[in-house]
Amino acid sequence: MTGATGNMGVPLVRELCRLGREPRVTTRNARRANSLLPEGVDIAEGDLTEPEFLDRALRGVDKLFLFLEAGDPVRVLEAAGRSGVSYVVLVTSLLAETRPRSFVGRFALETERAMWEGGFRGAVLRPWEYASNTLAWAREIRDGDVVRQPSAGLASPVIAPEDVAAVAARTLLEDHDGRTYALTGPAEVTAVQKVRALGTAVGRELSFQETADPELLEKIRTSPEEVAESVGVCFMESPGVRSTVRDLTGRPPRSFGEWALDHAESFK
């Protein structure tokens, strides 16, 4: 597993351990991994950009969970092929479908192509905007009652990382070969609604203030893909609500409000 100490990786490791599996995880900080993950997890400390570490980490592995952001993912896939990995679950971005010419969309498609052309069996997960992106507001919320952003953006069906993890566990432990899954949350929410939900979670009335930076607003209007690289996809048209999480797990995905309540301590 790559990305094991992240917002999606931690719940995925816990779910795999709950189901009796013992994943090997890669990390640059074994101490941090030990503090976040269950006992008994096989922790390989090192840098995914180093060929020797990659070969060592992949030795004896038959399934790989790979993030698009994991070092150089194509290089990881090449090393996985040399090591005899047969099945891959790759997490990219729904921009591969909705904005294939954007930087992230192109990178996602190139990595997906490398996976399929590498002869691996497996599945691709394409999440939309993560609910955890609002953790970028945490300091502002801890210090005051107003979240200030250049623009309110557009309504977005944000998805809880825990729900991506639930789908990932299914696709790792079951046979989903050749499938590509688009993942969203259960409803489209605006920035104002996100701030209101975070206020409910922390027990304070919060408000959203649009600072209306003219230069950034013009860039959002003309080149939203470039803006997305730094602040997320909330300035792009919604891909619509998809039913994939419910279809694969048998339960609805978490609402943003539920995610906010679960993570309230991060904003206090």
C-alpha positions as CSV (number, residue, x, y, z in Angstrom):
1,M,0.0,0.0,0.0
2,T,1.1,3.5,-0.8
3,G,-0.4,6.6,1.0
4,A,-1.0,4.5,4.1
5,T,-0.8,7.4,6.6
6,G,-3.1,9.8,4.6
7,N,-6.8,10.6,5.0
8,M,-7.8,7.7,2.9
9,G,-4.9,5.3,3.7
10,V,-5.4,5.1,7.4
11,P,-9.1,3.9,7.3
12,L,-8.2,1.5,4.4
13,V,-5.4,-0.1,6.5
14,R,-7.7,-0.4,9.5
15,E,-10.4,-2.0,7.4
16,L,-8.0,-4.5,5.8
17,C,-6.7,-5.4,9.3
18,R,-10.3,-5.8,10.6
19,L,-10.9,-8.2,7.8
20,G,-7.9,-10.3,8.8
21,R,-5.4,-9.1,6.3
22,E,-1.8,-7.9,7.1
23,P,-0.9,-5.2,4.5
24,R,2.6,-4.0,3.9
25,V,2.7,-0.2,3.8
26,T,5.3,2.2,2.5
27,T,6.1,5.4,4.3
28,R,8.8,8.0,4.7
29,N,8.2,8.1,8.4
30,A,7.9,4.8,10.2
31,R,7.4,6.5,13.6
32,R,4.3,8.4,12.3
33,A,3.0,5.2,10.6
34,N,3.3,3.3,13.9
35,S,1.3,6.0,15.7
36,L,-1.5,5.9,13.2
37,L,-1.9,2.3,12.1
38,P,-2.9,-0.9,13.9
39,E,-0.3,-3.1,15.4
40,G,1.1,-5.8,13.2
41,V,1.2,-3.8,10.0
42,D,4.3,-4.5,7.9
43,I,5.9,-1.0,7.6
44,A,8.5,-0.4,4.9
45,E,10.3,2.9,5.4
46,G,11.8,4.6,2.5
47,D,11.3,6.8,-0.6
48,L,9.2,5.5,-3.5
49,T,11.4,7.4,-6.0
50,E,14.4,5.2,-5.1
51,P,14.5,2.0,-7.2
52,E,16.2,-0.1,-4.5
53,F,13.5,0.7,-2.0
54,L,10.8,0.0,-4.5
55,D,12.2,-3.4,-5.3
56,R,12.5,-4.2,-1.6
57,A,9.0,-3.0,-0.7
58,L,7.4,-4.9,-3.5
59,R,9.2,-8.2,-3.0
60,G,6.6,-11.0,-2.4
61,V,3.7,-8.7,-3.0
62,D,0.8,-9.9,-5.3
63,K,-1.6,-6.8,-5.0
64,L,-0.7,-3.1,-5.0
65,F,-2.8,-0.1,-3.8
66,L,-1.4,2.9,-5.6
67,F,-2.1,6.6,-5.3
68,L,-1.7,8.9,-8.3
69,E,0.5,11.1,-6.0
70,A,2.8,8.3,-4.9
71,G,6.1,9.5,-6.1
72,D,6.3,8.6,-9.8
73,P,3.4,6.2,-10.2
74,V,4.4,5.0,-13.6
75,R,7.8,4.0,-12.1
76,V,6.1,2.3,-9.3
77,L,4.0,0.3,-11.8
78,E,7.2,-0.7,-13.7
79,A,8.8,-1.9,-10.5
80,A,5.6,-3.8,-9.6
81,G,5.7,-5.5,-12.9
82,R,9.3,-6.6,-12.3
83,S,8.4,-7.9,-8.9
84,G,5.5,-10.1,-10.1
85,V,2.6,-8.0,-8.8
86,S,-0.5,-9.2,-10.6
87,Y,-3.3,-7.0,-9.4
88,V,-3.5,-3.2,-8.9
89,V,-6.0,-0.8,-7.5
90,L,-5.1,2.6,-8.7
91,V,-6.6,5.9,-7.3
92,T,-6.6,8.7,-9.8
93,S,-9.1,11.5,-10.3
94,L,-12.5,12.0,-11.8
95,L,-10.9,14.8,-13.8
96,A,-9.8,12.0,-16.1
97,E,-13.4,11.8,-17.2
98,T,-14.7,15.4,-16.8
99,R,-11.5,17.4,-17.8
100,P,-9.2,15.0,-19.6
101,R,-7.2,17.9,-21.1
102,S,-6.4,19.4,-17.7
103,F,-3.0,18.7,-16.1
104,V,-4.5,16.3,-13.5
105,G,-6.8,14.7,-16.0
106,R,-4.0,14.0,-18.5
107,F,-1.7,12.7,-15.7
108,A,-4.5,10.4,-14.5
109,L,-5.1,9.0,-17.9
110,E,-1.4,8.5,-18.6
111,T,-1.0,6.6,-15.4
112,E,-4.2,4.5,-16.0
113,R,-2.9,3.7,-19.5
114,A,0.5,2.6,-18.0
115,M,-1.4,0.3,-15.6
116,W,-3.5,-1.4,-18.3
117,E,-0.7,-1.6,-20.8
118,G,1.6,-3.1,-18.1
119,G,-0.6,-6.2,-18.2
120,F,-2.0,-5.8,-14.7
121,R,-5.4,-7.0,-13.6
122,G,-7.2,-4.6,-11.3
123,A,-9.4,-1.6,-11.0
124,V,-9.2,2.2,-11.2
125,L,-10.9,4.5,-8.7
126,R,-11.7,8.1,-9.7
127,P,-12.8,10.2,-6.8
128,W,-14.1,13.7,-7.0
129,E,-13.3,16.4,-4.5
130,Y,-12.4,15.1,-1.0
131,A,-14.2,16.4,2.0
132,S,-10.9,16.5,3.8
133,N,-9.8,19.3,1.5
134,T,-11.6,21.6,4.0
135,L,-8.9,20.8,6.5
136,A,-7.1,23.7,4.8
137,W,-9.6,25.9,6.6
138,A,-8.8,24.4,10.1
139,R,-6.5,27.1,11.3
140,E,-8.8,29.9,10.2
141,I,-11.7,28.2,12.0
142,R,-9.7,27.7,15.1
143,D,-8.7,31.3,15.2
144,G,-12.1,32.9,14.3
145,D,-15.6,32.5,13.0
146,V,-15.1,33.4,9.4
147,V,-13.8,31.4,6.5
148,R,-12.5,33.7,3.7
149,Q,-11.9,32.5,0.2
150,P,-11.5,34.3,-3.1
151,S,-14.6,32.7,-4.5
152,A,-17.4,30.4,-3.2
153,G,-16.9,28.2,-6.2
154,L,-19.6,25.8,-7.4
155,A,-21.7,23.1,-5.6
156,S,-19.6,19.9,-5.5
157,P,-20.5,16.3,-4.5
158,V,-17.5,16.0,-2.1
159,I,-16.7,12.5,-1.0
160,A,-15.4,11.4,2.4
161,P,-11.9,9.7,2.1
162,E,-13.3,6.9,4.3
163,D,-15.8,6.0,1.6
164,V,-13.1,5.8,-1.0
165,A,-11.3,3.5,1.4
166,A,-14.4,1.3,1.7
167,V,-14.6,1.0,-2.0
168,A,-10.8,0.4,-2.2
169,A,-11.1,-2.5,0.3
170,R,-13.8,-4.1,-1.8
171,T,-11.8,-3.8,-5.0
172,L,-8.6,-5.1,-3.4
173,L,-10.3,-8.2,-1.8
174,E,-12.7,-9.0,-4.6
175,D,-12.2,-9.4,-8.3
176,H,-13.0,-6.1,-10.1
177,D,-10.7,-6.6,-13.0
178,G,-11.0,-4.1,-15.8
179,R,-13.4,-1.8,-14.0
180,T,-13.2,2.0,-13.6
181,Y,-15.3,3.5,-10.9
182,A,-16.3,7.2,-10.6
183,L,-16.8,8.1,-6.9
184,T,-18.7,11.0,-5.4
185,G,-20.5,11.9,-2.2
186,P,-24.3,11.7,-1.8
187,A,-25.1,15.4,-2.6
188,E,-23.7,18.6,-4.1
189,V,-22.7,21.1,-1.4
190,T,-21.6,24.7,-1.6
191,A,-18.8,26.3,0.3
192,V,-21.4,28.1,2.4
193,Q,-23.0,24.8,3.3
194,K,-19.6,23.3,4.1
195,V,-18.8,26.1,6.5
196,R,-22.3,25.8,8.1
197,A,-21.8,22.1,8.6
198,L,-18.3,22.7,10.2
199,G,-19.9,25.2,12.5
200,T,-22.4,22.6,13.7
201,A,-19.6,20.2,14.2
202,V,-17.5,22.5,16.4
203,G,-20.5,24.1,18.2
204,R,-20.1,27.6,16.8
205,E,-21.8,29.7,14.2
206,L,-19.4,30.1,11.3
207,S,-19.8,32.2,8.2
208,F,-18.3,32.2,4.7
209,Q,-16.9,35.4,3.2
210,E,-16.0,35.7,-0.4
211,T,-13.0,38.0,-0.8
212,A,-13.6,38.4,-4.5
213,D,-10.1,38.7,-5.7
214,P,-10.7,40.0,-9.3
215,E,-7.5,38.5,-10.7
216,L,-8.2,35.0,-9.3
217,L,-11.9,35.2,-10.3
218,E,-10.9,35.9,-13.9
219,K,-8.5,33.0,-13.8
220,I,-11.3,30.8,-12.4
221,R,-13.5,31.9,-15.3
222,T,-10.9,31.4,-18.0
223,S,-8.6,28.6,-16.8
224,P,-10.3,26.6,-14.0
225,E,-8.0,23.7,-14.6
226,E,-5.0,25.7,-13.5
227,V,-6.8,26.9,-10.4
228,A,-7.7,23.4,-9.5
229,E,-4.1,22.4,-9.3
230,S,-3.7,24.6,-6.3
231,V,-7.1,24.9,-4.6
232,G,-9.1,21.9,-5.8
233,V,-11.8,21.1,-8.2
234,C,-14.6,23.1,-6.5
235,F,-14.4,25.8,-9.2
236,M,-15.3,23.3,-11.9
237,E,-18.7,22.0,-13.0
238,S,-20.0,19.1,-10.9
239,P,-19.7,15.7,-12.4
240,G,-23.1,14.9,-10.8
241,V,-23.8,12.5,-7.9
242,R,-22.8,9.0,-8.7
243,S,-24.2,5.9,-6.9
244,T,-20.9,3.9,-6.9
245,V,-20.3,3.9,-3.2
246,R,-23.7,2.5,-2.4
247,D,-23.6,0.1,-5.3
248,L,-20.3,-1.5,-4.1
249,T,-20.6,-1.2,-0.3
250,G,-24.3,-1.6,0.2
251,R,-24.6,1.6,2.2
252,P,-24.9,5.3,1.2
253,P,-21.7,7.5,1.3
254,R,-21.3,9.9,4.2
255,S,-22.7,13.4,3.9
256,F,-20.3,16.3,4.3
257,G,-22.1,17.0,7.6
258,E,-21.4,13.5,8.9
259,W,-17.7,13.8,7.9
260,A,-17.5,17.1,9.6
261,L,-18.9,15.7,12.9
262,D,-16.4,12.8,12.7
263,H,-13.5,15.2,12.3
264,A,-14.6,18.1,14.5
265,E,-11.5,17.9,16.7
266,S,-9.3,18.9,13.7
267,F,-11.2,22.2,13.6
268,K,-11.2,23.0,17.3
